């Protein structure tokens, strides 16, 4: 569908709203993963960045972030600028896909919900590659479906470029393109059985997958040995994780809802059930106009879960961030189907506004949820460092837990010690004098270091400061003993 001038003006207003909602978060302090990215990659040379593989290295995004740092300095907003740009472009890309598949109102409704989405605001202001993954994934699906309809080689060349860009951002993006490949093969088999297969259905996608795969292999060629070593060690690392629930897909679903809604308990379950019902309705609404879209989305989610379970990897909610735009579109389409059924029973003047009003209602519900992005930083490590140093007295020993110790010493220049084991904590606590323990990711670390939790419960340690964060388990505890 060709967009009208009114469509473009409406999208421009939504994009301006999205930018306005994201700018205030851009200057907040960097959180753990962002700082690790700066320390291990963005401060390296251009060639050194591409010399070894790391699951923490979102290659294409990090190259863009390094360029931004080179141009604008190392302020948080500069490091996050590529994520912001990719996020805004992702709204445009999903609007264009939704316009092709669902029409004008669903496209604008989906774009509006993305602009107001708590998760989308969070990740658009996070110096990581997830908004880039969402952008290139959306464009990949757009050109995949367009190519199947049009048979144009240009669409498949664009698809190949999206495939390479997505997987070069992060290796897990291959799951989406594997899903698209399986859908393509199923389509060939179905059309072969009915005698309706066309040559373009075979040759166009084949060109896209082969060209995109070749470029991807060329990009990853320098890091293949370290890539294989990293992937082979994933299961061992996950098996020793004290947070075993991270490998439960039901935890992943609930955590995604909880972070979007806040600590809502049963409400999160109810919202999840309602969203699931609307998603299924959306799949029904598209079964004639775009019969492949819902199988792509559902297939990608299912395949990602199965493959992550197979390799013993943690099933983080962020692995499904690329699916959020697709699911929002299905929710909008499902809402349109439900409103249409009700509208058919009402006079035209009453039924016609139901769908626009329903989109407006969803937007009004999303707005206060999005506001939680402004209540605290993602994780206030800078505030923790400042608070400890301000309150520190002569002779006071300060320790940070686990890998956060490297953050405080390497990024902030703190002269603190690092506690890696339970025995090291007991040895530090056995010495007399003032003692401060900085605990990041408390849900994980208090489980991994039960002696700290025991001393806290017994009153041998007290909470001096609790610094909140919008990141899941992102608050920081500053514990003290006089």
Buried (B, 14 or more C-beta within 10 A) or exposed (E): EEBEEEBEEBBEBBBEBBBEBBEEBBEBBBBBBBBBBBBBBBEBEEEEBBEBBBBBBBBBBBBBBBBBBEEEEEBBBBBBBBBBBBBBBBBBBBBBBBBBBBBBBBBBBBBBBBBBBBBBBBBBBBBBBBBBBBBBBBBBBBBBBBBBEBBBBEBBBBBBBBBBBBBBBBBBBBBBBBBBBBBBEEBBEEBEEEEEBEEBBBEBBEBBBEBBBEBBEEBBEBBEEEBEEBBEEBEEEBEEBBBEBBBBBEBBBBBBBBBBBBEBEEEBBEBBEEBBEBBBBBBBBBEEEBEBBBBBBBBBBEBBBEBBEEEBBBBBBBBBBBBBBBBBBBBBBBBBBBBEEEBEEEEEEEBEEBBBEBBEEBBEEBEEBBEBBEEBBBBBBBBBBBBBEEBBEEEBBBBBBBEBBBBBBBBBEBEBBBBEEEEBBBEBBEEEEBBBBBBBBBEBBBEBBEBBBEBBEEEBBEEBBEBBBBBBBBBBBBBBBE
